[in-house]
Amino acid sequence: MSKLILIRHISRRLEMSMRKVLVISYAYPPLAGVGPIPVVKIVKYLEEFGWSPIVLTVKNPDPLLDKIDEDFFEEEDYKHINIVRAYCFSLGLIFGGIERLWRSIRAIMVPDIYVGWVPHAISVARRIIEKEEVDVIFSTNPPVTNILIGALLKRKTNRPFILDYRDIQPFWFPTKFHALIERKIHELALRSADSITVVNLSQKETLLRIYPFLEAERIKILENPFDPGDFRGGLPMKYDRYTILYTGGIFRVESVNVDRITPFRAFAEAISDLIREGALKSDEFQVILIGWIDPSVEQIIRNLRLEKTIRYEGVKPHKEAIRYMLGANVLLLIPGGKMFSPTKLFEYLASGKFILNIGSKEGEASRLITAVNCGLTVKPDRKALKEILLKVMRNRPTKKVHRESALIRSFSARELAKKLASILDSLV
């Protein structure tokens, strides 16, 4: 038997011996942004731990609703993954041009604006489960549509079901009607799930408080990942000035009590004050923002006449954003709430750079930054920010965090894939 035939034979035997998990995620390449990162990165390494993933995602993402970018992820992140796509019936494509009508339609769509994906996704998923002899269903939230599909598939196929909550609160209701329906969906999914994963202890405690029927042992913590592969081979961005970098979204969603605009405004006002008072020189440093931001953020910058000091450079492919991180002096974090452990926080930790966190000192992000000893947390208060920014700019922190520390290493995508594989193993 030739070596090539032998390799193929061994490969087939290994594939046959692997257990299979159906991963339900509307957000997957070519969709871009922070949302798909955790599932893309964790799933990427699952095969190393005996699990063959089949990703069920959308075939026709809606350009009115979704951020579509073929270059946001590297092909190596997903080209080896078995991806199956299902059609989504989108009212956005039909009514999106009529803005007032579209806003009204979005307000009545339950559980969310992706509900048109449910019928075909369930049909396709049932065929996959039977044909591929899928062992476990894994469904990630948001959007709520994902977990509705997962819960219905659990009922129809009786396969073990893992319900995964990522880094935003799982309880967001734009109207009272949505609150009623979504709460019922969450309750249905949580009751049917054999295991539940959340990104931090605060989310676990919140689940147990809101849904007292849950047993604590059913809820496991599966943090957001960073991928060591993203940090290999990339040359750090070269800046001509001391640079504070922010990556990610700056927005406000009142219905979920998420606000990153107000802390950013306090940050920008603090910089404006320090420059006006002569404590800082505008040409000795810069703040760069990359990612999706609300238009009001640019207006704040213009109103304060900080266009030369705070620059918005748009959305960058994920690996390029890592280069920006590696070249910066300080990384700015605005979690948006106590419960949040943003994906970028773990990438910030892996970069080994100093982190300036604007948020609660009792928040999850602050807790982790303190544990790693890699930065400071300051409340979103103009006066407090002036004091801390002056210290940061004068002291110019350059202390590096050891990237290979055990705590940081535990958040790598490979380690979290291993952790997920262990949870999967326990269900079959």
C-alpha positions in Angstrom: 0.0 0.0 0.0 1.5 3.4 -1.0 2.1 6.1 1.6 -0.6 8.3 0.1 -3.3 5.5 0.1 -2.2 4.6 3.7 -2.6 8.3 4.8 -6.0 8.5 3.2 -7.1 5.2 4.8 -6.0 6.4 8.3 -7.6 9.8 7.7 -11.0 8.1 6.8 -10.7 5.8 9.8 -10.1 8.7 12.1 -13.0 10.6 10.6 -15.3 7.7 11.1 -14.2 7.3 14.7 -14.9 11.0 15.5 -18.1 12.0 17.1 -20.0 14.8 15.4 -21.5 18.0 16.7 -24.0 20.2 14.8 -23.1 23.8 15.5 -26.0 26.2 14.9 -24.8 29.7 14.3 -26.4 32.3 12.0 -23.2 34.4 12.4 -20.4 32.7 10.4 -18.1 33.8 7.5 -18.7 35.7 5.3 -20.5 37.5 8.1 -17.9 39.8 9.7 -17.6 41.4 13.1 -17.1 40.4 16.7 -20.2 38.2 16.8 -18.8 35.2 14.7 -15.3 35.3 16.3 -15.9 32.9 19.3 -17.7 30.2 17.4 -15.3 30.4 14.4 -12.2 30.2 16.6 -13.4 27.5 19.0 -14.9 25.3 16.3 -11.6 25.6 14.3 -9.8 23.4 16.9 -12.5 20.9 17.8 -11.2 18.1 15.6 -8.0 18.0 17.6 -10.1 16.7 20.5 -12.1 14.0 18.8 -15.1 16.0 17.6 -16.0 16.7 13.9 -18.0 19.9 13.7 -20.8 20.5 11.2 -21.7 24.2 11.1 -25.2 25.1 10.1 -25.3 28.8 9.1 -27.2 31.1 6.7 -27.0 30.8 2.9 -28.3 34.3 2.0 -27.2 36.8 4.7 -29.2 40.0 4.5 -27.0 43.0 3.4 -29.4 45.4 5.2 -28.9 43.6 8.5 -25.6 41.8 8.4 -22.0 42.9 8.0 -20.7 40.9 5.1 -17.0 40.8 4.4 -15.2 37.9 2.7 -11.8 39.2 4.0 -12.7 39.7 7.6 -11.5 36.2 8.6 -8.6 34.2 7.2 -9.7 31.2 5.1 -7.6 28.9 7.4 -10.1 29.7 10.2 -12.9 27.8 8.4 -11.9 26.2 5.1 -11.5 22.8 6.7 -14.9 22.9 8.4 -18.0 21.1 7.1 -20.4 24.0 6.5 -24.0 23.6 5.6 -26.1 26.6 4.7 -29.9 27.2 4.9 -32.0 29.9 3.4 -33.4 32.8 5.4 -36.7 34.4 4.3 -35.9 38.1 4.9 -38.5 40.8 5.1 -35.5 43.3 5.1 -34.8 42.6 1.5 -38.5 43.2 0.6 -39.2 46.2 2.8 -35.8 47.6 3.7 -36.1 50.4 1.2 -39.2 51.8 2.9 -37.6 52.9 6.1 -40.7 53.6 8.2 -42.4 50.4 7.2 -39.2 48.4 7.8 -38.9 49.8 11.3 -42.5 48.8 12.1 -41.9 45.3 10.7 -38.8 44.8 12.7 -40.7 45.8 15.9 -43.1 42.9 15.5 -40.7 40.2 14.4 -40.3 37.6 17.1 -38.1 36.3 18.5 -35.9 38.6 16.4 -35.3 39.8 12.9 -33.8 36.5 11.8 -36.9 34.4 12.5 -37.2 33.8 8.7 -34.2 31.4 9.0 -36.1 29.0 11.3 -38.1 26.8 8.8 -35.4 25.9 6.3 -32.7 25.7 9.0 -34.8 23.1 10.9 -35.5 21.1 7.7 -31.8 21.1 6.7 -30.6 20.3 10.3 -32.9 17.3 10.6 -31.5 15.8 7.4 -27.9 16.5 8.6 -28.6 14.9 12.0 -29.9 11.7 10.5 -27.5 11.4 7.5 -24.4 12.3 9.5 -25.5 10.6 12.7 -24.8 13.7 14.7 -24.1 13.1 18.4 -24.8 16.5 20.0 -26.5 19.8 19.0 -24.7 23.0 20.0 -26.5 26.3 19.6 -25.1 29.7 20.3 -26.9 32.9 21.4 -27.3 35.6 20.0 -29.5 35.7 18.0 -32.4 34.1 19.9 -33.4 32.4 16.6 -30.3 30.2 17.0 -31.5 28.8 20.4 -35.1 28.4 19.2 -33.8 26.2 16.4 -31.6 24.2 18.8 -34.5 23.7 21.3 -36.9 22.6 18.6 -34.3 20.2 17.2 -33.7 18.7 20.6 -37.5 18.0 20.9 -37.6 16.5 17.4 -34.5 14.4 17.5 -33.8 13.8 21.2 -30.1 14.4 20.7 -28.1 15.9 23.6 -28.3 19.7 23.4 -25.8 22.4 24.6 -27.1 26.0 24.8 -24.3 28.5 24.6 -24.6 32.1 25.7 -21.9 34.4 24.4 -20.8 37.9 25.5 -24.0 39.8 25.7 -26.8 39.4 28.2 -29.3 36.7 27.2 -32.3 38.8 28.3 -32.9 41.7 25.9 -36.5 42.7 25.1 -37.3 45.6 22.8 -41.0 45.5 23.7 -43.2 43.8 26.4 -44.5 41.4 23.7 -40.9 40.4 22.8 -40.2 40.1 26.5 -43.0 37.6 27.0 -42.2 35.5 23.9 -38.4 35.6 24.3 -38.6 34.6 28.0 -40.7 31.6 26.9 -38.2 30.7 24.3 -35.3 31.0 26.8 -37.2 29.0 29.3 -38.0 26.3 26.7 -34.4 26.1 25.6 -32.9 26.2 29.1 -35.3 23.4 30.3 -34.4 21.2 27.3 -30.7 21.9 27.3 -28.5 19.1 28.7 -25.7 21.6 29.4 -25.5 25.3 29.3 -22.3 27.4 28.7 -21.8 31.0 29.6 -18.7 33.3 29.4 -18.3 34.3 33.0 -19.5 33.8 36.6 -21.8 36.9 36.5 -23.8 35.4 33.6 -24.0 32.1 35.5 -25.3 33.8 38.6 -27.8 35.8 36.5 -29.2 32.7 34.9 -29.6 31.0 38.2 -31.4 34.1 39.6 -33.8 34.6 36.7 -34.5 30.9 36.1 -34.5 29.3 39.5 -35.4 25.9 38.1 -31.8 25.6 36.7 -29.2 23.4 38.5 -25.9 25.1 39.0 -24.0 22.0 37.9 -25.6 22.2 34.4 -24.0 25.6 33.7 -20.4 25.6 32.7 -18.1 28.6 32.0 -16.7 28.7 28.5 -14.9 32.0 28.1 -14.4 34.0 24.9 -11.3 33.0 23.0 -8.2 34.4 21.4 -6.5 32.5 18.7 -2.7 32.2 19.1 -2.5 31.8 15.3 -3.6 35.4 14.9 -0.5 36.6 16.8 2.0 34.6 14.7 3.8 36.2 11.8 2.0 39.5 11.9 4.2 42.6 12.1 3.0 45.1 14.7 1.6 48.3 13.2 4.1 51.2 13.3 2.8 54.5 14.7 4.6 57.8 14.6 3.2 58.8 18.1 2.3 57.3 21.4 -0.9 55.5 20.6 -4.0 54.5 22.5 -6.1 52.0 20.5 -9.7 51.0 20.7 -11.0 48.1 18.7 -14.6 47.0 18.4 -18.0 48.7 18.5 -19.0 51.9 20.2 -22.8 52.0 20.4 -25.8 52.2 22.7 -28.7 49.7 22.9 -31.1 51.0 25.6 -33.3 47.9 25.5 -30.4 45.7 26.7 -28.8 48.4 29.0 -25.6 48.5 27.0 -24.0 51.9 26.6 -20.5 52.5 25.3 -21.1 56.0 23.9 -21.5 57.7 27.3 -18.1 56.4 28.6 -16.5 57.3 25.3 -17.8 60.8 25.6 -16.4 61.2 29.1 -13.0 59.9 27.7 -13.0 62.3 24.8 -14.0 65.2 27.1 -11.2 64.4 29.5 -8.7 64.5 26.6 -10.1 67.8 25.4 -9.8 69.3 28.9 -6.2 68.1 29.3 -5.1 69.5 25.9 -6.9 72.8 26.6 -5.4 73.1 30.0 -1.9 72.5 28.6 -1.4 69.3 30.6 -1.0 67.3 27.4 0.2 68.3 23.9 -2.1 67.2 21.1 0.9 66.3 18.8 2.5 63.9 21.3 -0.1 61.2 21.2 -3.1 59.9 19.3 -6.2 57.8 19.9 -7.2 55.4 17.1 -10.6 53.8 16.8 -11.2 50.8 14.6 -14.5 48.8 14.3 -18.2 49.7 13.9 -19.1 52.9 15.7 -22.3 54.9 16.0 -22.3 58.1 13.9 -22.7 60.1 17.1 -19.2 59.1 18.1 -17.7 61.0 15.2 -19.9 63.9 16.1 -18.5 63.9 19.6 -15.0 64.1 18.2 -15.9 66.9 15.9 -17.7 68.9 18.5 -14.6 68.7 20.8 -12.3 69.6 17.8 -10.3 66.4 18.4 -10.1 65.2 14.8 -6.3 65.3 14.8 -6.0 63.5 18.1 -8.8 60.9 17.9 -9.0 59.2 14.5 -11.5 56.7 13.3 -10.0 54.4 10.8 -13.0 52.2 10.0 -13.4 48.4 10.0 -10.3 46.2 9.6 -10.0 42.5 8.8 -9.6 40.6 12.1 -5.9 39.7 11.6 -5.1 43.3 10.7 -6.8 44.5 13.9 -4.4 42.3 15.8 -1.5 44.1 14.1 -3.0 47.4 15.3 -3.1 46.0 18.8 0.5 44.7 18.8 1.8 48.1 17.7 -0.2 50.2 20.2 1.1 51.4 23.5 -2.2 51.3 25.4 -5.4 49.4 24.6 -8.7 51.0 25.5 -11.6 48.9 26.7 -15.2 49.9 27.2 -17.1 46.8 28.2 -20.5 48.5 28.3 -21.7 46.8 31.5 -20.6 44.8 34.5 -21.6 41.4 33.1 -19.6 41.7 29.9 -16.4 39.9 29.0 -15.9 41.1 25.4 -14.0 38.9 23.0 -11.5 41.7 22.4 -10.6 41.7 26.1 -9.1 38.2 25.7 -7.2 39.3 22.6 -6.0 42.4 24.5 -4.7 40.0 27.2 -2.9 37.9 24.6 -1.2 41.0 23.1 0.7 41.6 26.3 -0.2 45.3 26.3 -1.3 47.7 29.0 -5.2 47.9 29.2 -7.1 51.0 30.2 -10.6 49.8 31.1 -13.4 52.3 31.4 -16.1 50.7 33.5 -17.0 49.3 36.9 -14.3 48.1 39.2 -16.7 45.3 40.2 -17.2 44.2 36.6 -16.1 41.0 35.0 -13.5 42.8 32.8 -12.0 44.6 35.7 -11.8 41.3 37.7 -9.8 39.7 34.9 -7.5 42.6 34.2 -6.7 42.7 38.0 -6.0 38.9 38.0 -3.6 39.2 35.1 -2.1 42.5 36.5 -2.1 44.1 33.0 -3.9 47.4 33.4 -6.2 49.7 35.3 -9.9 50.2 35.6 -11.4 53.7 35.9 -15.0 54.7 36.2 -16.6 56.6 33.3 -16.2 59.9 35.0 -14.6 63.0 33.3 -12.6 64.0 36.4 -11.5 60.5 37.1 -10.5 59.9 33.5 -8.4 63.1 33.5 -6.4 62.0 36.5 -5.8 58.5 35.1 -5.0 59.7 31.6 -2.4 62.1 32.9 -0.8 59.3 34.9 -0.8 57.0 31.9 0.6 59.7 29.5 3.3 60.8 32.0 4.4 57.3 33.1 4.0 55.8 29.6 3.4 52.2 30.9 5.5 49.7 28.9 5.2 46.7 31.2 4.6 43.6 29.2 2.4 40.8 30.3 3.8 37.3 29.8 1.6 35.9 27.0 2.3 32.3 28.1 1.0 32.8 31.7 -1.2 29.9 32.7 -4.3 32.1 33.1 -4.0 33.8 29.7 -3.1 30.5 28.0 -6.4 29.0 29.3 -8.3 31.5 27.1 -6.7 30.3 23.9 -9.1 29.0 21.3 -7.4 25.6 21.4 -7.8 25.3 25.2 -11.4 26.4 25.0 -12.0 23.9 22.2 -10.6 21.2 24.5 -12.9 22.4 27.3 -15.9 22.3 25.0 -14.9 18.8 23.8 -14.9 17.7 27.4 -18.4 19.0 27.9 -19.5 17.2 24.7 -17.8 14.0 25.8 -19.9 14.1 29.0 -23.1 14.0 27.1 -22.6 10.9 25.0 
